[in-house]
Amino acid sequence: MASSLHSAFAWTKSPLIVSAPMLRIARPQLAVSVSRAGGLGFLAAGFDVTDLEMDLERAAGLVWHSKYPPITPQTGPRPLLPVGVGFLNWGANLTRSLATIGKYTPAAVWLFAAAEPASENMETWAKEVRSVTNGRTKIWVQVGSVAEALEMAQRVRPDTLVVQGSDAGGHGLCQSASVITLVPEIKDVLSDNGFGDIPLIAAGGIADGRGLAAAICLGAAGAAMGTRFLACHEATISKGYQNEVLRVSDGGVSTVRTTVYDRVRGINKWPQQYDGRGVMNKSFHDAREGMSDEDNRKLYQEEILKGDEGWGPEGRMTTYAGTGIGLVKDIIPAGDIVEGVSRQAKAILECNPDGLSK
């Protein structure tokens, strides 16, 4: 699985480290910095693709027209852009997205959270993306259950499956297992059904090399991290948000899965099987005490005006983050995160008598 990923993404190192397409946070500078360090960086198109062409143009400039050596050669009229794009399928416009993808040929698209019938939606996206890029843009599909993984393998035939466990920050299935059991069970079921060659990327609760090494031992070919990349210089994120990420510890206790943060922000089109994990704050506590969504939303709008002061234990601004938040201690360049996590994971795996580092 690792060799197939390296074949598709020649600049990457093994095990693969992926930066998640965090909405409004994962922009070109972050995605390109991760890819430049030997990972695969995704920028977030999300549910509104208005800025997608601008972001891909900016990413292309950072890859081929910056002071640094190019990550990949700029050959031919449509060179492969060494970053991925993440879509929220319940809202993203396929026609508009295809025009931009066809123009820039990103290395991968990450499909997630389609409205029902989900597999039909994903199948259409995969077919059209492959057609417009002659199969050069690889299809990644995020799943959160064994049944979902098998269905997507059968219907979509993805190049990679992102297996998201319940510890993940941001949005995921309301009911799911941790990657500790989810990755190996999905791997077994896929193998039993003839899809054992699909690489798995583990996501959820992984924030350092120990988590990456564990993911490899579970059967994944790499890991996707979101919460760790919230605390990097290249993230498009407010200082208040970053400070909260550094402040919070004991992520299983200090974060919660809920739809409250979607409701106060007025983002209400997520399919009902999804919720989001974020740090508990006043919005959550007031909702739990019976405050109406209307009143809670009004207070949230007032909190926005406070800027960075709107975050914190007495604040209301949303801090989406996973249970690994307590492992995030500093703000450093994205490339240093990739290199540090990779170095730690390899050191752990090289001590394994089964040779799992190979």
C-alpha positions in Angstrom: 0.0 0.0 0.0 2.8 2.4 0.8 4.5 1.7 -2.5 1.3 2.5 -4.4 1.0 5.8 -2.6 4.5 6.7 -3.4 4.0 5.7 -7.0 1.1 8.1 -7.2 2.8 10.9 -5.2 6.4 10.6 -6.0 7.7 13.4 -3.8 6.3 11.8 -0.6 8.1 9.8 2.1 6.9 6.7 3.8 5.0 6.4 6.1 2.8 9.1 4.5 1.8 12.1 6.6 -1.3 14.0 5.4 -2.6 17.4 6.5 -6.4 17.3 6.6 -8.5 19.8 4.5 -9.7 21.8 7.5 -12.4 24.3 6.4 -11.1 27.9 6.1 -7.8 26.9 7.7 -6.1 24.6 5.2 -5.2 27.1 2.5 -2.4 27.0 -0.2 0.6 27.9 2.1 -0.2 25.1 4.5 -0.9 22.5 1.8 2.2 23.3 -0.2 4.5 23.4 2.9 3.3 19.9 3.9 3.9 18.5 0.4 7.3 20.2 0.3 8.4 18.4 3.4 7.5 15.0 1.9 3.9 14.7 3.0 0.6 15.3 1.1 -1.0 18.6 1.9 -4.7 19.2 1.2 -6.4 22.5 0.9 -10.0 22.9 1.8 -12.6 23.6 -0.9 -15.4 22.6 1.6 -19.0 23.2 0.6 -18.5 26.5 -1.2 -16.0 26.3 -4.1 -16.0 30.0 -4.9 -12.3 30.4 -3.9 -11.1 27.1 -5.3 -9.6 28.4 -8.5 -7.8 31.2 -6.7 -6.4 28.8 -4.1 -5.1 26.4 -6.7 -3.6 29.2 -8.7 -1.9 30.4 -5.5 -0.7 26.8 -4.7 0.7 26.5 -8.3 2.7 29.7 -7.7 4.1 28.4 -4.5 5.1 25.2 -6.1 6.6 26.4 -9.4 7.2 30.1 -9.1 8.6 30.6 -5.6 12.2 30.9 -4.3 12.2 27.2 -3.4 13.0 24.4 -5.8 9.8 22.9 -7.4 8.3 19.9 -5.6 7.5 18.3 -8.9 8.6 19.3 -12.4 6.4 21.6 -14.4 6.2 19.6 -17.6 3.5 19.6 -20.2 0.5 21.9 -20.4 -1.1 20.3 -17.3 1.6 19.3 -14.8 0.4 17.4 -11.7 0.0 19.9 -8.8 1.4 18.2 -5.7 -1.4 19.1 -3.4 -4.9 17.7 -2.8 -8.3 19.3 -2.5 -10.9 18.4 0.1 -14.7 18.7 -0.7 -17.7 18.5 1.5 -20.0 16.8 -1.0 -23.3 17.8 0.6 -22.7 21.3 -0.6 -19.9 21.5 -3.2 -20.9 22.2 -6.8 -19.6 19.4 -9.1 -19.8 21.3 -12.4 -17.8 24.3 -11.1 -15.3 22.1 -9.3 -14.6 20.0 -12.4 -13.7 23.0 -14.4 -11.1 24.0 -11.9 -9.8 20.5 -11.2 -9.4 20.0 -15.0 -7.4 23.2 -15.3 -5.0 22.6 -12.4 -4.9 18.8 -12.0 -4.4 18.5 -8.2 -2.8 15.2 -7.1 -5.9 14.1 -5.2 -9.4 15.0 -4.2 -10.8 14.0 -0.8 -14.5 13.4 -0.9 -16.5 13.4 2.3 -20.1 13.7 3.7 -22.3 13.4 0.7 -26.1 13.7 1.1 -28.1 10.5 0.5 -27.7 8.5 -1.6 -24.1 9.0 -0.6 -22.5 6.2 -2.6 -24.2 7.4 -5.8 -23.0 10.9 -5.2 -19.4 9.8 -4.6 -19.5 7.5 -7.6 -20.5 10.4 -9.8 -17.8 12.6 -8.5 -15.1 9.9 -8.8 -16.1 9.2 -12.4 -16.2 12.8 -13.5 -12.9 13.7 -11.8 -11.1 10.8 -13.3 -12.5 11.7 -16.7 -11.5 15.4 -16.6 -8.0 14.6 -15.4 -7.4 11.3 -17.4 -7.1 9.5 -14.1 -4.2 11.6 -12.9 -6.1 13.0 -9.9 -6.5 10.3 -7.4 -9.8 9.7 -5.5 -9.7 9.7 -1.7 -12.9 8.9 0.2 -13.4 9.5 3.9 -15.3 6.8 5.8 -16.1 6.2 9.4 -17.6 2.7 9.6 -16.9 -0.8 8.3 -20.1 -0.8 6.2 -19.4 2.6 4.7 -15.9 1.5 3.7 -17.1 -1.6 2.0 -19.8 0.2 0.2 -17.5 2.9 -1.1 -14.9 0.3 -2.2 -17.6 -1.5 -4.2 -19.3 1.5 -5.7 -16.5 4.1 -6.0 -13.3 2.1 -6.2 -11.3 4.8 -4.5 -7.6 5.0 -4.8 -7.4 5.6 -1.1 -9.7 5.4 1.9 -9.4 7.8 4.8 -10.5 5.9 7.9 -11.7 8.5 10.4 -12.1 7.4 14.0 -14.3 8.9 16.8 -11.3 10.8 18.3 -11.1 13.2 15.3 -11.8 16.9 15.6 -14.3 18.6 13.3 -16.9 16.6 11.6 -17.4 12.8 11.4 -20.0 10.2 12.0 -22.0 10.6 15.2 -21.5 6.9 15.9 -18.1 5.5 15.2 -15.2 3.6 16.7 -11.6 4.7 17.3 -9.0 3.9 14.7 -7.6 1.3 17.1 -10.4 -1.1 16.1 -11.8 0.6 13.0 -8.6 0.5 10.8 -7.9 -3.3 11.3 -11.5 -4.3 11.0 -11.9 -2.3 7.8 -8.6 -3.8 6.5 -9.8 -7.3 7.2 -13.2 -6.8 5.6 -11.8 -5.1 2.5 -9.3 -8.0 2.1 -12.0 -10.6 2.5 -14.0 -8.9 -0.3 -11.2 -8.5 -2.8 -10.3 -4.8 -2.0 -7.2 -5.4 0.0 -5.1 -3.3 -2.3 -6.8 -0.1 -1.3 -4.4 1.9 0.9 -5.9 3.2 4.2 -5.0 6.5 5.9 -5.8 6.6 9.6 -7.4 9.8 11.0 -8.5 10.8 14.4 -6.5 11.3 17.6 -3.1 11.2 15.8 -0.8 14.1 16.7 2.7 12.8 16.8 5.0 10.0 15.7 3.7 7.6 18.3 0.2 7.9 16.7 1.6 7.5 13.2 3.6 4.4 14.2 0.5 2.9 15.8 -1.5 3.6 12.6 1.1 1.7 10.6 0.9 -1.3 13.0 -2.9 -1.3 12.7 -2.6 -1.7 8.9 -2.7 1.9 7.6 -0.2 3.2 5.1 -0.1 6.6 6.8 -2.0 9.1 8.9 -3.9 12.3 8.4 -3.6 15.0 11.1 -5.8 18.1 11.5 -5.5 19.2 15.2 -1.7 19.2 15.1 -1.6 21.4 12.0 -3.9 23.9 13.7 -0.7 24.9 15.6 1.6 25.7 12.7 2.7 29.0 11.2 1.0 28.4 7.8 -2.5 27.7 9.1 -5.0 30.4 8.3 -6.3 30.6 11.9 -6.9 33.4 14.4 -4.5 33.8 17.3 -7.4 33.2 19.7 -8.1 29.8 18.1 -4.4 28.8 18.3 -4.1 29.9 21.9 -7.0 27.7 22.8 -5.5 24.7 21.1 -2.3 25.2 23.2 -4.2 25.8 26.4 -6.5 22.8 26.4 -5.5 19.3 27.6 -7.1 16.0 28.4 -8.9 16.0 25.1 -11.3 13.2 25.9 -12.8 15.3 28.7 -12.4 18.8 27.3 -13.9 18.2 23.9 -17.3 16.9 22.9 -19.1 15.7 19.8 -22.2 17.9 19.2 -24.2 19.8 16.6 -24.4 22.9 18.8 -21.4 24.6 17.1 -23.0 24.1 13.6 -26.3 25.5 14.9 -24.8 28.7 16.5 -22.8 29.4 13.3 -25.8 28.8 11.0 -24.3 25.8 9.1 -27.2 23.5 9.2 -27.0 21.4 6.0 -24.8 18.6 7.3 -26.5 15.2 6.8 -28.0 14.1 10.1 -25.5 11.3 10.7 -22.7 13.8 11.3 -21.7 15.9 14.2 -18.5 17.8 15.1 -15.9 17.5 17.9 -14.8 20.7 19.5 -13.6 22.2 22.8 -16.5 22.7 25.3 -17.3 26.4 25.6 -20.1 28.7 26.7 -22.2 28.0 23.6 -22.2 24.3 24.4 -22.8 24.6 28.1 -25.7 27.1 27.6 -27.3 24.8 25.0 -27.1 21.9 27.5 -28.8 24.0 30.1 -31.7 24.7 27.8 -30.9 27.9 25.9 -32.7 28.2 22.6 -30.7 28.1 19.4 -31.9 31.6 18.5 -30.6 33.1 21.7 -27.4 31.1 21.6 -26.7 32.2 18.0 -27.3 35.9 18.9 -24.7 35.6 21.7 -22.3 33.9 19.3 -22.7 36.8 16.8 -21.8 39.2 19.6 -18.8 37.1 20.5 -17.4 37.4 17.0 -16.9 41.2 17.6 -14.5 40.4 20.4 -11.9 39.0 18.0 -9.3 36.8 19.7 -10.9 37.4 23.1 -13.9 35.4 21.9 -12.1 32.1 22.5 -11.3 30.5 25.8 -13.2 28.7 28.7 -15.6 31.6 29.0 -15.8 32.3 25.3 -18.2 31.2 22.6 -16.0 31.0 19.4 -15.8 27.4 18.1 -12.6 25.5 18.6 -12.9 22.3 16.5 -10.2 19.9 17.6 -9.7 16.2 18.3 -8.9 14.4 21.5 -5.2 14.6 20.7 -5.3 18.4 21.5 -3.4 17.8 24.7 -0.4 16.5 22.7 -0.1 19.9 20.9 2.4 22.0 22.8 3.9 24.6 20.4 3.4 26.5 17.2 6.1 25.6 14.6 6.4 25.4 10.8 4.3 22.8 9.0 7.4 21.3 7.5 8.9 20.8 10.9 5.8 19.0 12.0 6.0 16.6 9.1 9.7 16.0 9.6 9.4 15.6 13.4 6.5 13.2 13.3 8.1 11.1 10.6 11.4 10.9 12.5 9.7 9.8 15.7 7.5 7.2 13.9 10.5 5.7 12.1 12.5 5.5 15.3 9.7 3.5 16.9 9.0 1.2 14.0 12.7 0.4 13.4 12.8 -1.1 16.9 10.0 -3.5 16.0 11.3 -7.1 15.4 8.7 -7.6 12.6 10.3 -4.9 10.5 7.2 -2.8 10.2 9.3 0.2 9.0 10.1 -1.5 5.7 
